[in-house]
Amino acid sequence: MSTAYRFPGRLRALQLQVHRVRAQYEAMGRQLPWAVEATEGWSSTTKTYSPLGDRITTFPASPGWTEEQIDQYARLRRRLVRLSAAVITHPWWSSVPTGEQVDARMTLKRLEAPSTGADSGQSIAAEAA
């Protein structure tokens, strides 16, 4: 279907912020220890009945997260939820026919994806300011 939609500048800026905050949230999650609380390491063996043998999963000891990391991760999560809510409740969506809303939403998501380059993101942010 993919129609050319004219998204309001504020909606485009909100979507760009969603992408940026999600990238920060995911990057932080990848850098943090696997367990929030300090935990001893452990291993688990799963019987696979495979000629390659059983599958052994091992988790190293986790030092846990600091209070600062917990707070920062929670702040990023709250911001991501608020921004996402602002995007999906934007008044512009009421002007889009019901049958086209999914296509319009997917178009908006792809329009401002971080891989599109910094120049387009800066112009969208400037447009919304």
N, C-alpha and C positions, 0 to 999 in steps of 0.2 A: 504494500500500500504506500508507505513512505511519502507523504505529502510534504511540501515545503511549508513549514510552520514559521510564523513570525512571533517568536517568544519575546515577552517584555524584557527589558534590560535587567530589571530587578530579579526576575525569575532566572535568567541566565547567570547572573552574579551569585545567586543562592546556590545554583547547581554547581558552579565552579568551587564555591566554598565547601560543598559536600565532598567533592572530589579531593580537595586539599586536606580536609580534616580526616577523611577516611584513609588517605595515604599515610598521614601522621599516626593515626590510631593503629593501622596494620603494621607499620614499621616499628612502632614501640612494642607491639605484641610479639613481634619476631625477635626482638632483642632481650626481652625479659626472660627470667628463668621459667621453666615449665610449670612450676607450682607457685601459687601466691604465698603460701605458708612454707616455712622451712620444712623439708621432707627428706627422709632418708631415701637413697636410691633403691631400686628393686628390679627384679627380672621376672618375666612370665614366660612359660613354655606352652605353646599351643600345639596339640597333636594335629598333624596335617595329613597323615597317611600318604605322604608323597615320598618318592624315592630320594628326594633331596633332603628329607629329614624334617624334624619338627621345626616350628618357627619360634625363635626366642626373641622376645622384646625386652629391651633393657632401658631403664631410665636412670640417669645418674642422680646423685643427691642434688637437691635444689636448695640454695640458700634462702629462697623466698624473696619476696619483694619488700622494698623499703616503704615506709609510710608515704614518702614523697612520690614514689612510683605508683602506689595504689591511688593516691589522690589525683595525680596527673592522668592516669589511665581512665579514671572515673570521669574527670572533667572532659577529656576528649570524647568519651562515650556520650555524655550528656549533650555536648555541643553537636555531635553527629546526629543524635536523635532530634534535637530541636531544629537543626537545619533541614533535615529530611522532612520533618513535619511542616516546616514553612514552605518547602517545595510542593508537597502534595496537597496542601490546603490553599495554595495561591489562588486568588480569584480568577485568574486567567483560565484555569481548567474548566470553569463553568461555561466558557464560550466555545469549548471544543465538543463536537457531537460525541455522544457516549461511545459509539462504535469506533471512533478514532483516538480515544484517549490513550489506549495502550501504545499505539504507534507513535503518538505525539510524545509520550513519556520516554519511550526508547530513543526517539530522535534527540530529545533534550539530553539524555544521558550520554549519547555518543558525541553530540555536538561539542561538549566541553570536556571530553576525556583528557586527562593529563598528558597523554601521548601526542596530543595535537600541537604541542609546542608552547613555549612560554609567551610568545608574542600575542597569540589569540587570547590567552588568559589575562594578560595585562590590559588588552584593549577592552575586554568585557568588564573587568574590574573598574576601569576608568569610566566606562559608559554608565555603570551603576552608581558611581560616586556623585 
